[in-house]
Amino acid sequence: MQTKLSPQHIREILKEVKDPEIPTISIVDLGIVSDIRVEDDTVFVELTPTFAGCPALKIMENLVKFRLLEEGIEHYEVRTSFDKQWNSDMISEEGLLALKKHGLAPPVRHCGNLDLTVLEHTPCPYCGSENTELRNPFGPTLCRSIHYCNNCKQAFEGFKPVD
């Protein structure tokens, strides 16, 4: 067991835990890790899912537990909470780049001012063109939509902005 644990140290450890559905982004950069506390020798990690029905919730909890154990942290509590609502502005700048690397158009920063027309102007993650069309607001998961780029002729998924 490590002698001095801090929330910052735990956050760095958890940056290695990747989202099971988007393996280029960590759950920290996705904004899912909403609270880290260290009390005595116990680490408390709270996860806030992107959507209530996210099928990867238990997988993410287990990935966090496994990573803490790998680090020699034996006393922990990992829980999913719906007390705070996740929104796409919680994704870090590094996370936005990781989404694009995965081939997903990152959501725009909306600062709480969001309407559905933002989906119609999603830049292509492949060529950067804004000459795109929304083909379907419902993608393979709740957090994605389907788009088409008129310039490079690629279909692509966009990560929906959420408020």
Stockholm file with secondary structure:
# STOCKHOLM 1.0

chainA/1-163         MQTKLSPQHIREILKEVKDPEIPTISIVDLGIVSDIRVEDDTVFVELTPTFAGCPALKIMENLVKFRLLEEGIEHYEVRTSFDKQWNSDMISEEGLLALKKHGLAPPVRHCGNLDLTVLEHTPCPYCGSENTELRNPFGPTLCRSIHYCNNCKQAFEGFKPVD
#=GR chainA/1-163 SS CCSCCCHHHHHHHHTTCBCSSCTTSBTTTTTCEEEEEEETTEEEEEECCSSTTCTTHHHHHHHHHHHHHHTTCCSEEEEECCSSCCCGGGSCHHHHHHHHHTTEECCCCCTTCCCGGGGGGCCCTTTCCSCEEEEESCCSSTTEEEEEETTTCCEEEEECCCC
#=GC SS_cons         CCSCCCHHHHHHHHTTCBCSSCTTSBTTTTTCEEEEEEETTEEEEEECCSSTTCTTHHHHHHHHHHHHHHTTCCSEEEEECCSSCCCGGGSCHHHHHHHHHTTEECCCCCTTCCCGGGGGGCCCTTTCCSCEEEEESCCSSTTEEEEEETTTCCEEEEECCCC
//
